[in-house]
C-alpha cells in the first residue's frame, strides 16, 4: 500500500514539470525599453547598414530577423566599451530583395533563459 505523502509528492512533481514545460513554450515578450537604431535611413540595397540595440551586456544572444519569409538571421555582436550590441552588413541587391517597408525584430536571450524582443519599421530602397 502506497503512503499518501508519496502519492502527493508524485502529483506535485508532475504538476511542477508540466508547469515548467508550459512556461518554456511561450515565445519572447515585447520590451519597449529595447531601443533599435537603424542607419542609414532609408536603407539602400547594395549598401551597408548598421543596427544597434541597447540590450543588456550580459545577454547570452542577440539575433535579428526581418519579418519576411526566408529572411536570414542577423547575429549581433557585443560592443563592451560603448555598452550596446550591433549588427553590420550589406543589404543584398537582388530580385528577391525588393524596395518597400519591412519590420525588423530583434530577440534578446537573457542569462536566465528569458527572451525579450522589440521591433522597428525599416524602409528599403
C-alpha positions in Angstrom: 0.0 0.0 0.0 1.4 3.4 -1.0 1.8 6.1 1.6 -0.4 9.2 0.9 2.5 11.6 1.2 4.5 9.8 -1.5 1.5 10.0 -3.8 1.0 13.6 -3.1 4.7 14.2 -3.8 4.5 12.4 -7.1 1.4 14.5 -8.1 3.2 17.7 -7.1 6.3 16.8 -9.1 4.2 16.0 -12.2 2.4 19.3 -11.9 5.7 21.2 -11.5 7.2 19.6 -14.5 4.1 20.3 -16.6 4.1 23.9 -15.4 7.8 24.3 -16.3 7.4 22.9 -19.8 4.4 25.1 -20.4 6.3 28.1 -19.2 9.2 27.4 -21.6 6.8 27.1 -24.6 6.0 30.8 -24.5 7.7 33.0 -27.0 9.6 36.1 -26.3 8.0 39.1 -24.5 8.0 42.5 -26.1 10.1 45.0 -24.3 9.7 48.7 -25.4 12.9 49.6 -23.4 15.0 47.9 -26.1 15.8 50.7 -28.5 16.7 49.8 -32.1 18.7 52.3 -34.1 18.9 51.6 -37.8 21.3 53.5 -40.1 21.2 54.8 -42.8 17.5 55.8 -43.1 16.2 54.7 -45.5 18.3 51.5 -46.1 19.5 51.2 -49.7 20.1 47.9 -51.5 23.7 47.3 -52.2 24.9 49.4 -49.3 26.0 48.7 -45.7 23.6 49.0 -42.8 24.2 49.3 -39.1 21.7 48.2 -36.4 22.4 48.8 -32.8 20.3 47.8 -29.7 20.7 48.7 -26.0 20.4 45.0 -24.9 22.0 44.1 -21.6 25.7 43.3 -22.0 25.2 40.0 -20.1 22.7 38.8 -22.7 23.5 35.3 -24.0 22.5 36.0 -27.6 21.0 38.9 -29.7 19.5 37.9 -33.0 17.6 40.0 -35.5 15.4 39.0 -38.5 13.3 40.9 -41.0 9.8 39.6 -40.7 9.7 38.2 -44.2 9.7 34.5 -45.2 13.2 33.3 -45.8 14.9 36.2 -44.1 18.3 35.1 -42.7 19.3 35.7 -39.0 21.4 38.6 -38.2 23.6 37.7 -35.2 24.6 40.8 -33.2 28.0 41.3 -31.6 28.6 43.0 -28.2 30.4 46.3 -28.0 31.6 46.4 -24.4 33.1 49.9 -24.4 30.0 51.7 -25.8 27.6 49.3 -24.0 25.4 48.1 -26.9 25.0 45.3 -29.3 25.4 45.8 -33.1 25.0 44.1 -36.5 26.6 45.5 -39.6 26.0 44.1 -43.0 25.4 44.8 -46.7 21.8 44.8 -48.0 21.7 42.4 -50.9 20.9 43.8 -54.3 18.8 41.1 -55.9 15.4 40.5 -57.4 14.3 38.8 -54.1 15.1 41.9 -52.0 12.5 44.4 -53.2 12.1 48.0 -52.1 9.3 48.6 -49.5 8.6 48.8 -45.8 9.6 45.9 -43.6 9.7 45.1 -39.9 12.9 44.2 -38.1 12.5 42.1 -34.9 15.5 41.7 -32.6 15.3 38.9 -29.9 17.5 39.1 -26.8 18.1 35.9 -24.8 18.9 36.8 -21.2 21.2 34.7 -18.9 18.2 33.2 -17.1 16.8 32.0 -20.4 14.0 34.6 -20.7 13.7 36.0 -24.2 12.6 39.6 -24.9 12.3 41.5 -28.2 11.4 44.7 -29.9 10.6 45.6 -33.4 11.1 48.6 -35.7 9.9 49.6 -39.1 12.5 49.6 -41.9 12.3 51.4 -45.2 14.3 49.8 -48.0 15.0 51.5 -51.4 
